Amino acid sequence: MCRSTPLRAPAEIKIVRRINFGFFLLLWLGFSYRVAATELSFQQKGMAILVFAALMCAYLAFADPPALQLIERACGGSIWPRSVPPLVLWGIFAAYAKSVARLTIDDAVFVLIYLMVPVLLLSLDRHLSRGARVRLSPLAAAAVLSLWWPIEFEWLPAVAIPPRNGIPLVLLLGIISALYAFVVVHGLEGMGYTFALNRADWKWTGICFSLFVAFFAVPLGISLQFVESSSEVMPVWLWPAAVVGIFFFTALPEEILFRGIILNLLRHSWRAYPQAMLVLSAVIFGMAHANNSNPPFVTFTIPGYGLMQLPWVYVLLSTIAGWFYGLAYLKTGKVTASALVHTLVNTWWALFF
């Protein structure tokens, strides 16, 4: 049974599998339509569609209890079976990058290291803990940083699928690696990576989104001259595609990292201080946006580094938003619920401001 969200009956598992398959079909058909309209060769189009299908299967498999059970059984035990999934992901990267003439030895080596390091760190951490409860150990923190920073600071090769204006391939590799490393290798519980949401989940999604927008995003964003209303609105028929794209390729990856992993590890480590851990994770999320170039800025000097421009309004709003995303996660126990709040905020922002 899935560690993150145990289900009570085969009927529930059947519903979950239907939801997962529906999402896979929606994403695959949308992506295939987009690729078909490009000027890629027939072979390149086929490779892009095949690679996307394989990665989406892996992405959604961690939300499928029987599939997750199978992965856990196949990759349990020693480090060697645990190393197989990262090597498979690396092979997918190498095959696709070669098909679009973007494969170099340096990139191949760097991506292999990127995919293997978290698995090695968490395997060692699990061995040293000897069955103790999961916590934010130095090795677990290093694994988080090894997954996060290469994407955050754009150290990984800029290979997109499809090549022009496509989805960053390393983003997909990174989120699948994070799910595998922490859920399967490390045994992190309570992520709540499931698309089977109930009425209470939707209620908390609406509450957190409404409170953030009404009392923080609009008053602060406008009064601090961070945003202004836009007269140009995306055509309504494109809204569903925008929502699905933001959910799967922006909101859910960030929520898995910042709520499903970081906040989850913090609350497992300091169970007596859930609200303090919620605030701390929100601050971490806010500071993760410090490298953005959205004015206004506050400028200061860091000894040994030099001049630093901090987009303080962006960081402030991101921190507050992170608190509401974390609240939705803690109230529902599902990272997909916090990702829905995140999606609504990003979509509302993109459409009207």
N, C-alpha and C positions, 0 to 999 in steps of 0.2 A: 504494500500500500504506500501511496505517496506520503513522504514524511511531512511535507509542507501543509497539505490540506487533505487529511484522511476522509474518505467517503464512506457512507454507511451501507450502501446497497449497490448491487450490480446495475440497477436501473439508473442510479445517479452517474455511475461510470459511463454508461451508454450515452447519457445526455451530454456529459463532458466531451466524449469522443466525437459526437456529432457537432458540437460547438467548435471544437478544434479543427475538425475537417472542413467545416464551413469557412472558418477563417483562412485556412490554408488555400482553399479553392478561390476565395475572394482575392487574396494577395497574389496568388500565382496567375490568375486570369488577368488581373490589373497590370501586373508586371509584364506578362507576355504581350499584352496589347501595346504597352509602352515600347517594349523592345522591337516589336514588329514594325513600328513606325520610324525606327532609326535607320541610318545608312550603313549599318554593319553588314558584313558578309553573312551568308547563310550559316556558315560554320560558327561564326562568332555569336550570332543570335542564338543558335542552338546551345552553345556552351553557356551563355549567360542565363538562359531559361533553365537549363539543367542544374547549374550551380545554385541559382536562387531557390529552386525547388528543394534541393538537398539541404540548404541552410535553413529554410523555413520549416522543413520536417524536424530538424534538430532543435530549432528555436521553440517550436510548439510541443515537442516530445516531453519537455520537462514539466508541462502542464497536464500531462496525460499519465494518470497513476500506473496503469499496466506497463506503459513504455518506460516510465521511470524505474519501475521495479526491474525490468529487463536490463536496463543500463547499469543499475546498481549490482545486479548479480554478475553481469559479464565483466564489469570493471572492478570488482572487489578484490581483496587480497593484496598482493604485492604491488610494487611500483610499476612492474612491466605491463600488466593489463590496464592499469590506470593511465599509462602513457599512450595507449592506442587512440582514444578519441582526439587528443591534441595533434597526433601525427596525421590522422585522417583529415582534420581541419587544415593542417598545413599543406597536405597534398591537394586539397580543393583550391586553396589559395594559389599554389604554384601552377596548377593546371590552368586556372582561369587567367592569371597574370601572364602566362606564356601565350595564351590564345589571343590576348590583346597586345602583345609585344611590350609588356611592362615588367617582365621578370628579370631581375638582376641577382647576382650572387649575394650582394650585401642585403638586399631586401629579403631574400629567401632565408638567410641566416637569422636576421633580426626577427622576422615573424616567427620562426621556429623557437627562438629563445622566448619571445613574448608568450607563446602558447604553452611552453613547457614549464617555465619558472613557477607560475602559481600552483600547478599540480604538484611539483616537487616540494615547494614550501609547505603546502597544506598536508601533503602526505607525511612529511617529517613532523609537523605540528600534531597531527592525529596520532602518530606513533609515540611521541613524547608525552602526550596527555594520557595515554593508556586508558581510554574509555571515560575520562572525566568529561563533565559537561562542556559544551562548546563555549568558548569565551574569546574576547578580543586579545589574543596573545600577540607578542612581537612578530611571530611568524605569520599569523593571520593578517595583521596590519600590513606587513610587507607584501603579502599576496594581493591585498586590496590595492595598494599603491602600484604594484607591478601591472595590474590590469587597467587601472584608471589613468595614471600619468602619461603613458605612451600615446593614448588617444587624446587626452586633455591638451597636451603640448605638441600634438601633431608630429610625433617622432616616427610613426609608422608610415609605410609607403601609401601614397595617395592613389590607390587603385579603386575605381568606382565600378559599379555594376548597374546598368551599362556604363561604358567608359565616360560618356559626356553627360554631366548633370544627373548622375546616377546615385545610388545609395553607396556610401563608403563601405567597401568590403571588410575593412578591418573593424568597423563598428559591429557588423554582424558576427564576425569571428570573436570579437571581444565579449559580446553579451552571451554568446553560447559558451565560451570558455569560462565566464564568471559563473553561469548556472552550473556547469559541470563541476568546476573546481570546488564551489562551496556547498552545493546540494549533495553531490555524489561523493566526492573525495573527502570533504571535511565533515559532512553530515550535519550541516546547519539546518535547524528546524524552524518552523514558523514563518517561512517566507510568504506563504499564501499565494503562490503563483498558480492561479486557476482563473478560468474565464466563466466559471459557474457562480454568478453573483445573485444574491437574494435581495429581498425588498429592503432589508436594513442596510445592506451595502450601498444600494442606490440612494437611500435616504442620506447617509453620511457623505456620499459623494456630492449630492446637491447642497447639503448644509455647508460643507467646507468650501466649495466653490463660491457659493453666494456670499458667505461672510468675508472671504478674502477680497472679492471684487467690490462689494458694497462699502466695506469699511477701510480698505487699505489700497487696493490697486488703483481704483479711480481717484479717490481723494488725494493720495500721495503722488500718484503718477502725474496728474494734471497740475496740482499745486506746486510741485517741484519742477515743472516744465520738462518732465521726462518723456511724456507722450502727448499727442494731440489727436483729436478725432480726424478720421480720414473720410473724404468724400468718394474715394474709389473703393468699391467693395467687390470682392471676388464673385464671379457668377455663382448663383445658388446651386446650379447643377454640379459645380466642382467641390462644394462643401463636404459631401460624404468622403470623397477621395482624400481631401485635406485632413479630415478627422482621422481616418484610418492610417494615413501616412504618419501623422504626428504621434498617434498612439503607439504604433509598433516600432517606429524608428527614431523617436525622440523621447517621448514620455516614459514608455515602459523600460527601455534600457537604463535611463537615469534613475527611475524608481527602483529597479532591481539592485542597482549599485548603492544608492544613497539610503533607501529605506529597507529593502529586502536583505541587504548585506550589512551596511554600516550601522544603521539604527538597530537592526536585529542583533548584531554582535554586541552593541553597547548595552542593550536591555538585557541580554543574557548575562553579561558581565556584571552589571550593577542593577539587579532586579529591584532593589529598594528605592531607586531613584528614577522612575520611568519618565517623569516630566523633565528632569534635568537632562536626561539622555535625549529627549525629544528636542530640547532647546539646543543642545550641543550638536546634534546631527543637522539641525536647521542652519546653524552658523557655518558648519562645514560645507553644506550645500551652497549657502550664500557666497562664501569665499571662493568656491569653485568657479564662480562667475567673475572673479576679479580680473581675469585676462581678457574680458570683452572690451570692445571699443565704443561703448555707448555713453555719451556725455550725459550729465556733467561729471567732472573729475575732481578729486582732491589730490594734490601733488605733494609728495614728501620724498625725503632721501633715506635710503636704507644703506647703512655702512657696509662696505664691501660689495654692494650691488649697484648703487647709483640711484638715479631718479626713478621714481615709481608713480604712475598715474593710476589711481583707484577709481573706477566708476561707481562711486559710493551709493548713488540712488539705485542702480541696477543691483548691487550687492545687498542693499537694504531690502528691496522688494523681493529679491530671490530668497533671502533669509526668512522673511515673513511667509512667503509662499511655501517654503520648505517646512515651516512649522505646521501649516495646514495640511500639506501632503502627508507629513508624518502623523498628524492627528487622525486623518482618514485611515492610514495604515494601522495604527494602534486600535482604533475603534472597530475596524472590520476584520483585522488579521489577514488582509489580502493586499498584496502589493499591486494587484490589478485595479483595486479600488482607488488607491492613491494615484495610480497612473491615469485613471479616468479624470480625476480632479486636475491633474497636471495637463492632460489633453484639453480639457475645457478651457483652462486658463490660457494656454498657448493659442488655441484656435480662436478664442474670443479676441485676444490681443492682435492676432494676425489679420482678422477680418475687419475689425472696426477701428484700429489705431495705427 
